[in-house]
């Protein structure tokens, strides 16, 4: 046989063997399946069934927990809503209690203030009055000196303000009299205006903040009671009590028969003081609004400082002076005391005199060789008045503080030292009183 025939015979043999191999593979697969069935024991089948039961039970438990959780959340929501209502109610009650507590505190402070005002007033010494007044005046001086420079002439506005505020002016209206113009002495001029407005409502009345009608009424009652008391103290006491009822004043402790103390202890006094301080601030705020300063001024802060550091101490001092058994007098003197507005050497004994150019005090010691009638200069401004305690039983009045005046000093007085420094407008002066 050749090679082709031999190859053909082998291919036929392979084709005959393939069915036998397939049958064998199929038999092997069947045998494996039977072995697997034989390996699946009854115990294994029971375990699978139990797992299915456990899964069903777990699912059911989760469903119950979910429902319970939803119920608890709903319950918490209701409780939270109720608590919010309770909290709001408590907050409202707390706010009401705080408001009530604030009212009680204000009433307590008012009672304490009235008790202090109605307590017997200790006798004021001249030294105490001088110290308090000097402190107020010095603070006011610093307050005006801290203002910025004014940009343009304000003399006309200043003069008009005195008329609008019904104030007595003690300022020279001849602007040519000022050696360097009114702007060079703006602090002194402003000091004079502010003090005049403050003095009008606090110092130059019977009681700070009192209305003109009440001032006249109390003044007449006081004089009448003093006169009656010296003749018949019992009748004066009965009349005093009756007057307190008619005037709706509250009585004062210690059995005092001082009509001024009774007024100061009343709510009418406090209302009058509050109203007067408010009007002082409003008047000054309106005045300064029209002035053009070199830089802006925080007027809210400036006026708050004026109220706290100047008005409140001034009210306190004025009230103590009003309630004191002693009587006091302010004296501006006026131009009549300076004929032709000439300030002479003898004026230095009664006034604190300042030079407009240097802003320094003119010292009497530097003028010892001059005659008392020697003219020193021209009067420009009476910055602040003198303060006296009235004498009793015919005795002389006692000067507590001198008036402060500003002059245009003569150029031919070489003993007047010139300085570029600007000391305080009101150096402390110790006044020897007889």
Secondary structure as GFF3:
##gff-version 3
##sequence-region A 1 434
A	DSSP	alpha_helix	3	39	.	.	.	ID=ss1
A	DSSP	alpha_helix	42	118	.	.	.	ID=ss2
A	DSSP	alpha_helix	126	145	.	.	.	ID=ss3
A	DSSP	alpha_helix	155	164	.	.	.	ID=ss4
A	DSSP	three_ten_helix	175	177	.	.	.	ID=ss5
A	DSSP	three_ten_helix	182	185	.	.	.	ID=ss6
A	DSSP	alpha_helix	186	202	.	.	.	ID=ss7
A	DSSP	alpha_helix	212	229	.	.	.	ID=ss8
A	DSSP	alpha_helix	233	247	.	.	.	ID=ss9
A	DSSP	three_ten_helix	253	255	.	.	.	ID=ss10
A	DSSP	alpha_helix	259	264	.	.	.	ID=ss11
A	DSSP	alpha_helix	267	289	.	.	.	ID=ss12
A	DSSP	alpha_helix	299	306	.	.	.	ID=ss13
A	DSSP	pi_helix	307	311	.	.	.	ID=ss14
A	DSSP	alpha_helix	312	323	.	.	.	ID=ss15
A	DSSP	beta_strand	328	331	.	.	.	ID=ss16
A	DSSP	three_ten_helix	335	337	.	.	.	ID=ss17
A	DSSP	three_ten_helix	339	341	.	.	.	ID=ss18
A	DSSP	beta_strand	342	344	.	.	.	ID=ss19
A	DSSP	three_ten_helix	345	349	.	.	.	ID=ss20
A	DSSP	beta_strand	351	355	.	.	.	ID=ss21
A	DSSP	three_ten_helix	364	367	.	.	.	ID=ss22
A	DSSP	beta_strand	375	384	.	.	.	ID=ss23
A	DSSP	beta_strand	386	389	.	.	.	ID=ss24
A	DSSP	beta_strand	398	401	.	.	.	ID=ss25
A	DSSP	beta_strand	403	409	.	.	.	ID=ss26
###
